[in-house]
């Protein structure tokens, strides 16, 4: 049975408490399911950001149905025990509306600015795997003992005890990361792969149908091996609106530096949605059938323009 669609707003242009409150209330009024915040303390690549956990607690007080999430926290910035405590508290304060998104960390510039060692990918991913195991246990209300290469926990429980474990979201682009998502996460955000130099790949091949299908396959393979878990598939997208899908796709191809000759590729990219709202809704249904994606996060800069798509898919 197909999952229902969900839509989130990425609050990446929020710079103040007033903007946060306005965006959260407006997203709820427009029918979005969630507001998610990024986790960066340098201005690149998305501009200055509010601290996500504190900001989401504030957003919770001004909304009633909107879910609140991180997309995604860098695991290396917080010890998993302290993160579990904050996540349990935020879930409690929001009435069970928090979704914990987490990844391995990827932005070398940020690590270096803070004086943190930017370890090899294997070490960062290894720490994330241990964190996920600790977080799942603590947030399920279990007394947790864990001894790993990176973390050690001795008989801890978390307070406040969650009514139910908050959903865990893993953002992933590589095979190992996607496998972790399939094994431990409730939702996997499929991303372009992070590069060893501390950037995200902008290669067009990372966005082509065969690449996305392969990544989805890795998630499902891992989920099936982990007792056949049912994992929601997610993606961050920036829809581009226009009356003619082909002309709109050509515009996107040129703006992204792929060239007008890549128009057909853009039309078929799972991460690109172009045209009028009705066409974008049809694209999303087609891609749910083909890949399984049902949860999309939209930048706050286009949340008003995208809003007419929501009732076409959730009504």
Secondary structure, 3 states (H helix, E strand, C coil): CCCCCEEEEECCCCCCHHHHHHHHHHHHHHCCCEEEECCCCCCCCCCCCCCHHHHHHHHHHCCCCCEEEECCEEHHHCCHHHHHHHHHHHHHHCCCCEEEEEECCCCHHHHHHCCCCCCCHHHHHHHHHHHHHHHHHHHCCCCEEEECCCCEEEEECCCCCCCCCCCEEEEECCHHHHHHHHHHCCEEEECCCECCCCCECCCHHHHCHHHHHHHHHHHHHHHHHCCCCCCEEEEEECCEECCCHHHHHHHHHHHCCCCHHHHHHHHHCCCCCEECHHHHHHHHHHHHHHCCEEEEEEEHHHHHHHHHHHHHHHC
